[in-house]
């Protein structure tokens, strides 16, 4: 019984210390920025979560996990620019865990946002405007935006964009997979080297869609109602489609001879949106949803 | 105006817009039109990623000297005004100065972009610059690995893959010199490499 009690006490202490270790110190800051201002957020590790704010101020909730770092949140006097930066205190050499900061930031409409992280994942939820997010290895997720500009860059992290319409979307990643679900706009461009690209949606809006890889596959899933003018080509990979396209009479790269199975072009419905799929050696596949 | 004449003045065209003759050529020539579009795109994106870190005159001077010594530009033209690099103006005093690594990487990124530009008329200078960027890769990896080995490995792997992409695209462009698709792939490949350098430059200023 005594042994059991001791075990329970030790267990409770361990649990408490673990809880203390992960419980961070939350600090709230507010920035007053004019419409059209640019907000820059720089974080190493931790996480960055952006969402639409109900107030006119930028509201920053920053959770730190050590006293070796602090958060600088400031705006210029003319309110045209703000920045939120994780700052290591002098003489301190924090570990990766100590240096992480979790940001939860409410952004009013009309503010352009630039987020730059190293390993911290970035989530953008319901924020519209000019959004630029960049992470070396942190996952990037953007959802529920309209009539915006969304620029995404990563080294090898995954990128997921969903339910975004009327938006200029540009994604460049060297190695991370990219998945777009119900994404449409005047221009949607994704470029990767080794990251697989998956597009699920109808390429609506009469926009220009371009997906390209070096050696990674490209999968496109279209509903039968999609109105697209599509060209697909892989220099050394295969290209196949089970989508009911109408073949075009005049094509720049006839899918015959050595090109057989490496290119196709066709239209569906009125061919409103231009869709360009290209790879050097990756497989390209277009399927009906 | 032919392609060669247009490419002579392309940096000016990208930066300030061309005259009627240049615009006419860009409209009628798909290859030059695409090239101009892609370079404008790179310049714009470089600007978006580096909004608060404008290199000082000494950095521009070093970049210019590098480009001149590689034969990529003639003396007297400043890269900042040539439009190849479009770092925006600061709105207020910078929060911090560029580190030496940031300056180096910025210069290397300019070289990568310049190689992409001059690949359309392959020259010894372009090849020389491409070789130099390989040593740039090593320096970039080494510096990033010092601050975070795991991220350094991510850059190393990505650079390896992107260099492979460039090699494949270069071969395809060489084997199919009249194929616009092959040329576009080469630009895509260089854009990928420029992106890596730009991200490294932004990181080095943190």
Interface residues (C-beta under 8 A of the other chain):
Chain A: X38 X40 X42 X44 X76 X80 X81 X83 X85 X96 X114 X116 X118 X119 X132 X134 X136 X137 X151 X153 X155 X156 X170 X172 X174 X175 X191 X192 X193 X194 X212 X214 X215 X233 X235 X252 X253 X278 X280 X281
Chain B: X45 X48 X49 X51 X52 X91 X92 X95 X148 X150 X151 X154 X155 X157 X158 X161 X162 X164 X165 X168 X169 X172 X180 X181 X182 X184 X185 X188 X189 X191 X192 X195 X196 X199 X202 X203 X206
